[in-house]
């Protein structure tokens, strides 16, 4: 009874401050939820919803549960976000992001401005840059997708699409980059289209402007831009299966390190570029802190999955004994993980960062508009400076990893 009273009192507080709750008796509000972190400006919570978690933040204009009941646990919602039905946990949604009913958004997701999904979309450890659109009936966990310049020109994933992120050996070293961070954050790259009823076998990297035909399952990298890609079906056959053979171990390591380096670059972008834009919004600092937390969660997840793989490759088999490269990866993994515990700083990265930030501030000319307009309003030469800076961050992590694992000849070394 005491818990119910506390819930009731908090709902009364929300109603009194202006939150629209049409059926307050149907709302379940956790004792730990902080009512001061729910805006009174245009927020509407439809019947049957549940709000839990002391880190839950709901900004102005958010609409929750219009199509079906919504459960939110420790999520941070920016202005104008709409979560129309489903389950949402430990993720962040930036301005005007939205998800349809039947969604299951689990930990570690970041949906940036106007990113969205239709009904029955499942994601976890997924980062969608502005405008990226997911169709219906999609499983798109463990990946980052960028591309597109507006809601009319956006990267899209067709309905019934799957990012295959779990292998027969039980590995999840499968994170894929669809687009990239250094160019993607500039919001000036051509959209990517992944045709429906298709899939990607991670870890995979893909360039901007690519169009993938429907019903294609991709198993290789397509890092060139502006290609039409038609998947090739496997021929039917039966062959011996060799567990833990990892014939593509070098590629798996490379793609995972590039993904981790990309997370570090995105963290730099948030800290040095995006932070002031959050500060200008009500509850914006809390949403920013949520985004930084999700990037840390993503980094932790990728390191954890690589560590599991490093443990598996140590096991010699009758046919796939330890090669020098596999042994190096197993024995030196802690050194690789250590690279990402803090960061890499050198004069080249710092110089390119300051060159971009200086040009960025000059371009703003003291007038800090909304984030999307500010970034898309940058002259091409300024955007290029930013891309050089962030690419330098990724390259630095790649080089350090290559130095630790010389036997693989990683990254063209």
DAMO-V804763 format. One line per field, one symbol per residue. ss: DSSP state (h for helix, s for strand, l for the rest). psi: psi as a letter, one per 30 degrees, with the letter a starting at -180 (. if undefined). burial: 1 if it has 16 or more other C-alpha atoms within 10 Angstrom, else 0. A space follows every 10 residues. Layout:
ss=???
psi=???
burial=???
This chain:
ss=lhhhhhhhhh hhhhhhhlls lllhhhlssl llllhhhsll lllsslllls ssllllssll llssllllls sssllsslll lssllssssl lssllllssl llssslllls sllllsslll sssllsssll llsslllssl llsssllsss llsslsslll lsssllllll lllllsssll hhhhllllll llssllllss slllssllll ssllllssll lslllllssl llllllllll llllllllhh hhhhhhhhhh hhhhhhhhhh hhhhhhhhhl lllhhhhhhh hhhhhhhhhh hhhhhhhhhh hhllllllll lllhhhhhhh hlhhhhhhhl llllllhhhh hhhhhhhhhh hhhhllllll hhhhhhlllh hhhhhhhhhh hhhhhhhhhh hhhhlhhhlh hhl
psi=eeeeeeeeee eeeeeffgkj jeifffkkjk ffkjffgjlf jgkkjlkglk klkfgkkjlk gkkkgeflkk kkjhlkkakg kjjfkakkkh lkjlkgllkl lgkjjakgkj jakgklkalh kklkhkkklk fkkkalhkjh lhlkkaklfl ffilkkjllh kkjjgklfgg lhigkkjjal eeeeffhglk lkkjklhalk jlkkkkllgk kkkkgkjkfl kifllhlkkj lkkkkklklk kjkgeifhee eeeeeeeeee eeeeeeeeee efefefeeff kkgeeeeeee eeeeeeeeee eeeeeeeeee eeffjklefh lkleeeeeee fgeeeeefeg fdlkkleeee eeeeeeeeee eeefhfjjal eeeeeffkle feeeeeeeee eeeeeeeeee eeeeifffhl hg.
burial=0000001101 1001000011 1001001111 1011101111 1011111111 1111111111 1111110111 1111111111 1111111111 1111111111 1111111111 1111111111 1111111111 1111111111 1111111111 0001111111 1111100000 0111111111 1111111111 1111111111 1111111111 1111111110 1110100010 1000000000 0001110011 1111111111 1111111111 0010111100 1111111111 1111111111 1110111011 0111000000 0000111111 0010011001 0000000010 0110011011 0010000000 1101101100 0111111111 1111111100 1101101101 100
